[in-house]
Amino acid sequence: MNVMILLIAVSILVAGGFLAAFLWSVKNGQYDDDYTPSVRMLFDDQPPSQS
């Protein structure tokens, strides 16, 4: 029974660590859009305006 309590406590600590790491990465912009910059060069630039 003591082993079960220890395993539950350790699993809660590990889950809390993963949650903290996830929230830290979201706060620091890790999950911002990374697809658009990789294909931005494929789109045509706007021609310079003739003034």
The first five atom37 places (N, CA, C, CB, O) and aatype in JSON, in Angstrom:
{
  "aatype": [12, 2, 19, 12, 9, 10, 10, 9, 0, 19, 15, 9, 10, 19, 0, 7, 7, 13, 10, 0, 0, 13, 10, 17, 15, 19, 11, 2, 7, 5, 18, 3, 3, 3, 18, 16, 14, 15, 19, 1, 12, 10, 13, 3, 3, 5, 14, 14, 15, 5, 15],
  "atom_mask": [
    [1, 1, 1, 1, 1],
    [1, 1, 1, 1, 1],
    [1, 1, 1, 1, 1],
    [1, 1, 1, 1, 1],
    [1, 1, 1, 1, 1],
    [1, 1, 1, 1, 1],
    [1, 1, 1, 1, 1],
    [1, 1, 1, 1, 1],
    [1, 1, 1, 1, 1],
    [1, 1, 1, 1, 1],
    [1, 1, 1, 1, 1],
    [1, 1, 1, 1, 1],
    [1, 1, 1, 1, 1],
    [1, 1, 1, 1, 1],
    [1, 1, 1, 1, 1],
    [1, 1, 1, 0, 1],
    [1, 1, 1, 0, 1],
    [1, 1, 1, 1, 1],
    [1, 1, 1, 1, 1],
    [1, 1, 1, 1, 1],
    [1, 1, 1, 1, 1],
    [1, 1, 1, 1, 1],
    [1, 1, 1, 1, 1],
    [1, 1, 1, 1, 1],
    [1, 1, 1, 1, 1],
    [1, 1, 1, 1, 1],
    [1, 1, 1, 1, 1],
    [1, 1, 1, 1, 1],
    [1, 1, 1, 0, 1],
    [1, 1, 1, 1, 1],
    [1, 1, 1, 1, 1],
    [1, 1, 1, 1, 1],
    [1, 1, 1, 1, 1],
    [1, 1, 1, 1, 1],
    [1, 1, 1, 1, 1],
    [1, 1, 1, 1, 1],
    [1, 1, 1, 1, 1],
    [1, 1, 1, 1, 1],
    [1, 1, 1, 1, 1],
    [1, 1, 1, 1, 1],
    [1, 1, 1, 1, 1],
    [1, 1, 1, 1, 1],
    [1, 1, 1, 1, 1],
    [1, 1, 1, 1, 1],
    [1, 1, 1, 1, 1],
    [1, 1, 1, 1, 1],
    [1, 1, 1, 1, 1],
    [1, 1, 1, 1, 1],
    [1, 1, 1, 1, 1],
    [1, 1, 1, 1, 1],
    [1, 1, 1, 1, 1]
  ],
  "atom_positions": [
    [[0.82, -1.19, 0.0], [0.0, 0.0, 0.0], [0.87, 1.27, 0.0], [-0.94, -0.01, 1.21], [0.52, 2.26, -0.64]],
    [[1.98, 1.23, 0.71], [2.87, 2.39, 0.74], [3.45, 2.66, -0.63], [3.99, 2.17, 1.76], [3.69, 3.82, -0.98]],
    [[3.69, 1.61, -1.41], [4.23, 1.79, -2.76], [3.21, 2.49, -3.64], [4.62, 0.43, -3.36], [3.58, 3.33, -4.46]],
    [[1.93, 2.15, -3.49], [0.88, 2.8, -4.3], [0.84, 4.3, -4.0], [-0.5, 2.16, -4.01], [0.73, 5.11, -4.92]],
    [[0.92, 4.67, -2.74], [0.89, 6.09, -2.36], [2.12, 6.8, -2.92], [0.82, 6.24, -0.82], [2.01, 7.92, -3.4]],
    [[3.25, 6.16, -2.85], [4.47, 6.75, -3.39], [4.37, 6.92, -4.9], [5.68, 5.87, -3.04], [4.76, 7.97, -5.42]],
    [[3.86, 5.92, -5.61], [3.72, 6.03, -7.07], [2.73, 7.11, -7.47], [3.29, 4.69, -7.65], [2.96, 7.82, -8.45]],
    [[1.65, 7.23, -6.73], [0.67, 8.28, -7.03], [1.29, 9.66, -6.8], [-0.6, 8.11, -6.16], [1.09, 10.57, -7.6]],
    [[2.03, 9.81, -5.71], [2.67, 11.1, -5.42], [3.7, 11.45, -6.49], [3.34, 11.07, -4.04], [3.76, 12.59, -6.94]],
    [[4.5, 10.49, -6.9], [5.5, 10.74, -7.93], [4.85, 11.06, -9.26], [6.43, 9.52, -8.07], [5.32, 11.95, -9.98]],
    [[3.77, 10.36, -9.6], [3.1, 10.63, -10.87], [2.45, 12.02, -10.88], [2.03, 9.56, -11.16], [2.43, 12.68, -11.91]],
    [[1.94, 12.45, -9.74], [1.38, 13.81, -9.66], [2.49, 14.84, -9.82], [0.64, 14.01, -8.32], [2.29, 15.87, -10.47]],
    [[3.65, 14.6, -9.23], [4.77, 15.52, -9.37], [5.26, 15.58, -10.82], [5.93, 15.11, -8.45], [5.56, 16.66, -11.33]],
    [[5.34, 14.44, -11.49], [5.78, 14.41, -12.89], [4.75, 15.13, -13.77], [5.98, 12.95, -13.38], [5.13, 15.91, -14.64]],
    [[3.46, 14.88, -13.54], [2.43, 15.56, -14.31], [2.47, 17.07, -14.09], [1.05, 15.01, -13.95], [2.29, 17.85, -15.03]],
    [[2.71, 17.48, -12.85], [2.84, 18.91, -12.56], [4.05, 19.52, -13.25], [0.0, 0.0, 0.0], [3.99, 20.67, -13.71]],
    [[5.12, 18.77, -13.33], [6.3, 19.26, -14.04], [6.04, 19.44, -15.53], [0.0, 0.0, 0.0], [6.45, 20.44, -16.13]],
    [[5.35, 18.47, -16.12], [5.01, 18.61, -17.54], [4.04, 19.76, -17.77], [4.4, 17.31, -18.06], [4.15, 20.47, -18.77]],
    [[3.1, 19.95, -16.87], [2.17, 21.08, -17.0], [2.92, 22.4, -16.89], [1.06, 21.0, -15.93], [2.65, 23.33, -17.66]],
    [[3.85, 22.5, -15.96], [4.63, 23.73, -15.8], [5.48, 23.98, -17.04], [5.52, 23.64, -14.55], [5.6, 25.12, -17.48]],
    [[6.09, 22.94, -17.59], [6.89, 23.11, -18.81], [6.03, 23.54, -19.98], [7.62, 21.81, -19.15], [6.45, 24.37, -20.79]],
    [[4.83, 22.98, -20.09], [3.92, 23.37, -21.17], [3.5, 24.82, -21.03], [2.69, 22.47, -21.19], [3.54, 25.58, -22.0]],
    [[3.1, 25.22, -19.84], [2.68, 26.61, -19.64], [3.83, 27.58, -19.87], [2.11, 26.8, -18.23], [3.62, 28.67, -20.4]],
    [[5.05, 27.21, -19.48], [6.21, 28.06, -19.72], [6.46, 28.22, -21.22], [7.46, 27.48, -19.03], [6.76, 29.32, -21.68]],
    [[6.33, 27.12, -21.98], [6.59, 27.2, -23.4], [5.52, 28.01, -24.13], [6.69, 25.8, -24.0], [5.82, 28.72, -25.09]],
    [[4.28, 27.91, -23.68], [3.22, 28.73, -24.28], [3.47, 30.2, -23.98], [1.82, 28.3, -23.76], [3.28, 31.06, -24.84]],
    [[3.88, 30.49, -22.75], [4.14, 31.88, -22.35], [5.28, 32.49, -23.16], [4.47, 31.96, -20.87], [5.25, 33.68, -23.47]],
    [[6.28, 31.69, -23.5], [7.44, 32.19, -24.24], [7.28, 32.1, -25.75], [8.66, 31.43, -23.84], [8.24, 32.34, -26.48]],
    [[6.09, 31.78, -26.25], [5.84, 31.82, -27.68], [6.32, 30.61, -28.45], [0.0, 0.0, 0.0], [6.51, 30.69, -29.67]],
    [[6.51, 29.5, -27.79], [7.0, 28.31, -28.47], [6.0, 27.79, -29.5], [7.32, 27.22, -27.46], [6.4, 27.19, -30.5]],
    [[4.72, 28.02, -29.26], [3.69, 27.48, -30.15], [3.12, 28.55, -31.08], [2.58, 26.87, -29.33], [2.01, 28.39, -31.59]],
    [[3.86, 29.61, -31.3], [3.42, 30.61, -32.27], [3.46, 30.0, -33.67], [4.3, 31.88, -32.2], [4.01, 28.92, -33.87]],
    [[2.9, 30.7, -34.6], [2.82, 30.19, -35.98], [4.21, 30.02, -36.57], [1.98, 31.14, -36.86], [4.94, 31.0, -36.75]],
    [[4.57, 28.8, -36.87], [5.87, 28.57, -37.48], [5.74, 28.08, -38.92], [6.66, 27.56, -36.67], [6.75, 27.83, -39.58]],
    [[4.52, 27.94, -39.41], [4.32, 27.51, -40.79], [4.45, 28.68, -41.75], [2.95, 26.83, -40.95], [5.09, 28.56, -42.8]],
    [[3.85, 29.81, -41.41], [3.83, 30.96, -42.32], [5.22, 31.47, -42.68], [3.03, 32.07, -41.7], [5.45, 31.73, -43.86]],
    [[6.15, 31.63, -41.74], [7.48, 32.11, -42.15], [8.19, 31.18, -43.13], [8.34, 32.3, -40.93], [8.99, 31.64, -43.95]],
    [[7.92, 29.89, -43.05], [8.62, 28.96, -43.94], [8.11, 29.04, -45.38], [8.49, 27.55, -43.43], [8.84, 28.68, -46.3]],
    [[6.88, 29.5, -45.58], [6.35, 29.59, -46.95], [6.22, 31.04, -47.41], [4.99, 28.91, -47.03], [5.74, 31.29, -48.51]],
    [[6.64, 31.99, -46.59], [6.51, 33.4, -46.95], [7.3, 33.73, -48.21], [6.97, 34.28, -45.81], [6.87, 34.58, -49.0]],
    [[8.43, 33.08, -48.42], [9.25, 33.37, -49.58], [8.59, 32.89, -50.88], [10.61, 32.73, -49.43], [9.0, 33.3, -51.96]],
    [[7.58, 32.03, -50.77], [6.93, 31.53, -51.97], [5.91, 32.52, -52.53], [6.26, 30.22, -51.69], [5.52, 32.42, -53.69]],
    [[5.47, 33.47, -51.71], [4.49, 34.45, -52.16], [5.2, 35.62, -52.83], [3.64, 34.94, -50.97], [6.3, 36.0, -52.44]],
    [[4.56, 36.18, -53.84], [5.14, 37.31, -54.55], [5.12, 38.55, -53.68], [4.41, 37.55, -55.86], [4.16, 38.79, -52.94]],
    [[6.17, 39.34, -53.77], [6.2, 40.62, -53.07], [5.37, 41.62, -53.84], [7.65, 41.13, -52.9], [5.15, 41.47, -55.05]],
    [[4.9, 42.62, -53.15], [4.16, 43.69, -53.8], [5.16, 44.53, -54.6], [3.4, 44.58, -52.75], [6.24, 44.84, -54.1]],
    [[4.82, 44.89, -55.84], [5.74, 45.72, -56.61], [5.9, 47.09, -55.94], [5.23, 45.89, -58.06], [4.96, 47.58, -55.31]],
    [[7.08, 47.7, -56.08], [7.27, 49.03, -55.47], [6.34, 50.05, -56.14], [8.75, 49.5, -55.6], [6.1, 50.0, -57.35]],
    [[5.84, 50.97, -55.33], [4.91, 51.97, -55.86], [5.69, 52.99, -56.69], [4.13, 52.67, -54.71], [6.8, 53.39, -56.34]],
    [[5.08, 53.4, -57.78], [5.67, 54.41, -58.67], [5.21, 55.78, -58.22], [5.27, 54.16, -60.16], [4.05, 56.14, -58.43]],
    [[6.1, 56.56, -57.59], [5.72, 57.88, -57.1], [6.26, 58.96, -58.01], [6.22, 58.1, -55.69], [6.04, 60.14, -57.76]]
  ]
}
